């Protein structure tokens, strides 16, 4: 059994949807759970993160009757950017409110702690960021670094030129793409035991391809790629979506080809795309390609 697993927890973009016509693919916003070795890595904190927290709390409570003897929860959260659909579930991630929990949050903002404090805590939540119970490390990222997870240790941010990972280390590399307004978006690659997953949400594709992205994501095992719109909606003369910072399904397929990804998972669907519409698109894109998937809540991959 693989010890490198991916599970989709929220696949919707822009805002969550609660409706009977959205049950198959799910209505929660962006969140992907990755378990690599002994580490839990969470990509984005949309409303999909709430279910992860509930499940972690069940395990925590069942680990011992005495709270002081329970196994502490540890998790790392990688934020692509700080638009609200990627942050909506953070304050309701229950492990954050347990004293023994340790959480590392990473993102590409200049002052991520200040931004989170102002956007999702304080005036918009009853508890200030500095008053949450858990031990929480919030770190800004820049492209000179990588994040390395070693067995039994909290993740370390290390200058890329000084990184010397061992076979069992988890390495997270990243860069900021400026194809998404207002301040760009972080693209992440998680590598473990010569396997890699690339997370490219909220990324609009360039005409002819994004050369930096192709080099970064080359030969990945799973490409999770933004696919918010159909080409027809993207180019709609009445309400065009060009410049919104999101890709079409066709753009994601082209990115898969250029990157030479083994598998592609469409992600971040427009909130108006119900199950019926996504199933029609699935029939079109997946009927002749077994390596293309429409992400839905609870879809899992062994990498």
C-alpha positions as CSV (number, residue, x, y, z in Angstrom):
1,X,0.0,0.0,0.0
2,X,1.3,3.5,-0.9
3,X,2.3,5.8,1.9
4,X,1.8,8.8,-0.5
5,X,-1.9,9.5,-0.8
6,X,-4.0,12.4,-2.1
7,X,-7.6,13.0,-1.1
8,X,-9.9,15.7,-2.4
9,X,-11.9,17.5,0.2
10,X,-13.2,20.5,-1.7
11,X,-13.2,21.0,-5.4
12,X,-15.3,24.1,-6.0
13,X,-14.2,27.6,-6.8
14,X,-15.4,31.1,-5.8
15,X,-18.0,30.1,-3.2
16,X,-19.4,26.9,-1.6
17,X,-22.7,25.5,-2.9
18,X,-25.3,23.6,-0.9
19,X,-27.8,22.1,-3.3
20,X,-29.2,18.7,-4.3
21,X,-27.8,19.1,-7.8
22,X,-24.2,19.4,-6.5
23,X,-24.0,16.2,-4.4
24,X,-22.0,14.0,-6.7
25,X,-18.9,16.3,-7.1
26,X,-19.5,18.3,-3.9
27,X,-20.0,22.0,-3.1
28,X,-17.1,22.7,-0.7
29,X,-14.3,25.1,-1.8
30,X,-10.6,24.3,-2.4
31,X,-8.9,21.8,-0.1
32,X,-6.7,18.8,-0.9
33,X,-5.4,16.4,1.8
34,X,-2.0,14.8,1.2
35,X,-0.5,12.1,3.5
36,X,3.1,11.5,2.8
37,X,4.9,9.1,5.2
38,X,3.9,10.3,8.7
39,X,3.1,13.9,7.6
40,X,-0.2,15.5,6.9
41,X,-0.1,18.3,4.3
42,X,-3.2,20.3,3.5
43,X,-3.4,22.3,0.3
44,X,-5.6,25.4,0.9
45,X,-8.2,26.0,3.6
46,X,-11.5,26.3,1.8
47,X,-14.6,24.8,3.4
48,X,-13.3,21.3,2.6
49,X,-10.9,21.6,5.4
50,X,-13.7,21.4,8.0
51,X,-14.3,17.7,7.4
52,X,-10.6,17.0,7.8
53,X,-10.6,18.7,11.1
54,X,-13.7,16.7,12.3
55,X,-12.0,13.4,11.4
56,X,-8.7,14.4,13.1
57,X,-10.7,15.3,16.2
58,X,-12.3,11.9,16.3
59,X,-8.9,10.2,16.1
60,X,-7.5,12.6,18.8
61,X,-10.4,11.9,21.2
62,X,-10.2,8.1,20.7
63,X,-6.4,8.0,21.2
64,X,-6.8,8.2,25.0
65,X,-9.5,8.8,27.7
66,X,-7.2,11.3,29.5
67,X,-6.8,14.5,27.3
68,X,-3.2,14.8,28.6
69,X,-2.4,11.4,27.2
70,X,-3.9,11.9,23.7
71,X,-1.8,11.9,20.6
72,X,-1.3,15.5,19.5
73,X,-2.5,16.6,16.1
74,X,0.1,17.9,13.6
75,X,-0.6,19.4,10.2
76,X,0.9,21.7,7.7
77,X,-1.3,24.0,5.6
78,X,-0.1,25.4,2.3
79,X,-2.1,28.4,1.1
80,X,-2.1,29.1,-2.7
81,X,-3.3,32.6,-2.0
82,X,-5.6,34.5,0.4
83,X,-8.8,34.9,-1.6
84,X,-11.8,34.0,0.6
85,X,-12.8,30.7,-1.1
86,X,-9.4,29.3,-0.1
87,X,-9.6,30.5,3.5
88,X,-13.3,30.0,4.4
89,X,-12.8,26.9,6.5
90,X,-9.7,27.8,8.4
91,X,-11.3,29.2,11.5
92,X,-13.6,26.2,11.7
93,X,-10.7,23.7,11.5
94,X,-11.3,22.3,15.0
95,X,-7.7,21.1,15.8
96,X,-6.7,24.8,15.8
97,X,-8.6,25.2,19.0
98,X,-6.9,22.4,20.9
99,X,-3.8,23.4,23.0
100,X,-1.7,20.3,22.1
101,X,-2.1,20.8,18.3
102,X,0.8,22.0,16.2
103,X,0.1,23.6,12.9
104,X,2.4,25.2,10.3
105,X,0.9,27.5,7.8
106,X,2.8,28.6,4.7
107,X,1.9,31.1,2.0
108,X,3.3,33.5,-0.5
109,X,2.2,36.8,1.1
110,X,4.7,39.4,2.4
111,X,3.1,39.3,5.8
112,X,0.9,36.2,6.0
113,X,0.2,36.4,9.7
114,X,-1.0,40.0,9.4
115,X,-3.2,39.2,6.4
116,X,-4.8,36.1,8.1
117,X,-5.3,38.1,11.3
118,X,-7.2,40.8,9.4
119,X,-9.1,38.6,6.9
120,X,-10.3,35.6,8.8
121,X,-10.0,36.3,12.5
122,X,-10.7,39.4,14.6
123,X,-13.7,41.3,13.1
124,X,-14.9,38.3,11.1
125,X,-14.5,35.7,13.8
126,X,-15.1,35.8,17.6
127,X,-11.4,34.9,18.4
128,X,-8.3,36.8,17.4
129,X,-5.5,34.9,15.7
130,X,-3.2,35.4,18.7
131,X,-5.8,33.9,21.0
132,X,-6.3,30.6,19.3
133,X,-5.3,27.6,21.5
134,X,-2.9,25.6,19.3
135,X,0.7,26.2,18.6
136,X,0.7,27.8,15.2
137,X,3.7,28.8,13.1
138,X,2.9,31.1,10.2
139,X,5.6,31.6,7.6
140,X,6.0,33.6,4.4
141,X,7.5,31.9,1.4
142,X,9.8,33.0,-1.4
143,X,11.3,31.0,-4.2
144,X,14.8,30.8,-2.8
145,X,13.6,28.2,-0.3
146,X,12.1,24.8,-0.2
147,X,10.2,23.1,2.6
148,X,11.6,19.8,3.8
149,X,9.8,17.4,6.1
150,X,12.0,14.9,7.9
151,X,10.8,11.9,9.9
152,X,9.6,12.9,13.3
153,X,10.3,16.6,12.9
154,X,8.3,19.8,12.1
155,X,8.8,21.1,8.5
156,X,11.9,23.2,7.9
157,X,12.2,26.1,5.4
158,X,15.6,25.7,3.9
159,X,17.5,27.7,1.2
160,X,17.1,25.6,-2.0
161,X,20.9,25.7,-2.7
162,X,21.5,24.2,0.8
163,X,18.8,21.5,0.5
164,X,20.2,18.0,0.6
165,X,17.1,15.8,1.0
166,X,17.3,12.1,1.8
167,X,15.2,9.4,0.2
168,X,12.5,9.5,2.8
169,X,12.3,13.3,3.1
170,X,9.3,15.2,1.7
171,X,10.3,18.2,-0.4
172,X,7.9,21.0,-1.2
173,X,9.0,23.4,-3.9
174,X,7.0,26.4,-5.1
175,X,6.9,29.6,-7.1
176,X,4.5,32.5,-7.4
177,X,2.6,32.8,-10.7
178,X,1.2,36.2,-11.4
179,X,-1.6,35.0,-13.8
180,X,-4.2,35.4,-11.0
181,X,-5.3,38.8,-9.7
182,X,-4.6,40.6,-7.4
183,X,-1.3,39.4,-6.0
184,X,-0.7,36.1,-7.8
185,X,-0.9,32.5,-6.6
186,X,1.6,29.9,-5.3
187,X,2.1,26.8,-7.4
188,X,3.3,23.9,-5.3
189,X,5.0,20.6,-6.0
190,X,5.2,17.9,-3.3
191,X,7.9,15.3,-3.9
192,X,8.3,12.0,-2.0
193,X,10.3,8.9,-2.9
194,X,10.7,10.1,-6.5
195,X,7.0,10.7,-6.9
196,X,5.5,14.2,-7.3
197,X,2.1,16.0,-7.1
198,X,1.7,19.5,-8.6
199,X,-1.1,21.7,-7.3
200,X,-1.9,24.5,-9.7
201,X,-5.2,26.1,-8.7
202,X,-6.4,29.6,-9.8
203,X,-4.0,29.6,-12.7
204,X,-4.9,31.0,-16.1
205,X,-2.8,29.5,-18.9
206,X,-0.8,31.5,-21.4
207,X,-1.3,31.3,-25.1
208,X,1.2,28.7,-26.3
209,X,2.0,27.5,-22.8
210,X,3.6,28.7,-19.6
211,X,7.3,27.8,-20.0
212,X,8.1,28.3,-16.3
213,X,5.3,26.1,-15.2
214,X,6.2,23.4,-17.7
215,X,9.7,23.2,-16.4
216,X,8.5,23.2,-12.8
217,X,5.9,20.5,-13.2
218,X,7.7,18.3,-15.8
219,X,6.9,14.6,-15.5
220,X,4.8,14.9,-12.4
221,X,2.7,11.8,-11.3
222,X,-0.4,13.9,-10.6
223,X,-1.3,17.3,-11.9
224,X,-4.1,19.0,-10.1
225,X,-5.0,21.9,-12.4
226,X,-7.6,24.7,-12.3
227,X,-10.5,24.1,-14.7
228,X,-13.1,26.6,-13.7
229,X,-14.6,27.2,-17.1
230,X,-15.6,25.6,-20.4
231,X,-14.0,27.2,-23.4
232,X,-17.4,28.5,-24.4
233,X,-17.9,30.3,-21.1
234,X,-14.3,31.6,-21.1
235,X,-14.8,33.2,-24.5
236,X,-18.5,34.2,-24.1
237,X,-19.0,37.5,-25.9
238,X,-21.5,38.8,-23.3
239,X,-19.5,37.8,-20.2
240,X,-16.0,36.8,-21.1
241,X,-13.8,35.3,-18.4
242,X,-10.4,36.1,-19.9
243,X,-8.2,37.7,-17.3
244,X,-10.1,36.3,-14.3
245,X,-7.1,34.1,-13.5
246,X,-8.7,30.7,-14.2
247,X,-8.2,28.1,-16.9
248,X,-10.6,26.1,-19.1
249,X,-10.7,22.3,-19.2
250,X,-9.0,22.5,-22.6
251,X,-6.2,24.6,-21.1
252,X,-5.7,22.0,-18.4
253,X,-5.5,19.2,-20.9
254,X,-2.9,21.1,-22.9
255,X,-0.9,21.8,-19.7
256,X,-1.0,18.0,-19.0
257,X,0.5,17.3,-22.4
258,X,3.2,19.9,-22.2
259,X,4.2,18.8,-18.7
260,X,3.9,15.1,-19.5
261,X,1.9,14.5,-16.4
262,X,0.9,10.9,-15.8
263,X,-2.5,11.9,-14.5
264,X,-4.6,15.0,-14.6
265,X,-7.3,16.0,-12.1
266,X,-9.6,18.9,-13.1
267,X,-10.2,21.2,-10.1
268,X,-11.9,24.4,-8.9
269,X,-15.1,24.2,-10.8
270,X,-17.3,27.2,-11.3
271,X,-20.0,27.2,-8.6
272,X,-22.8,27.2,-11.3
273,X,-21.6,23.9,-12.8
274,X,-23.9,21.3,-11.3
275,X,-23.6,17.5,-11.5
276,X,-25.4,17.2,-14.7
277,X,-23.1,19.7,-16.5
278,X,-19.9,18.2,-15.0
279,X,-21.0,14.7,-16.0
280,X,-21.5,15.8,-19.6
281,X,-18.0,17.3,-19.6
282,X,-16.7,14.1,-18.0
283,X,-18.1,12.0,-20.8
284,X,-16.4,14.3,-23.3
285,X,-13.0,14.5,-21.7
286,X,-12.6,11.1,-20.1
287,X,-14.2,8.7,-22.6
288,X,-11.0,8.2,-24.5
289,X,-8.4,9.1,-21.8
290,X,-8.2,7.0,-18.6
291,X,-5.6,9.4,-17.1
292,X,-7.9,12.4,-16.9
293,X,-10.2,12.7,-13.8
294,X,-12.9,15.0,-12.6
295,X,-12.1,15.7,-9.0
296,X,-14.9,15.1,-6.5
297,X,-15.0,15.2,-2.8
298,X,-13.5,12.0,-1.3
299,X,-11.7,11.1,-4.6
300,X,-8.4,9.4,-3.6
301,X,-5.1,8.7,-5.4
302,X,-2.3,6.4,-4.3
303,X,0.8,8.1,-5.8
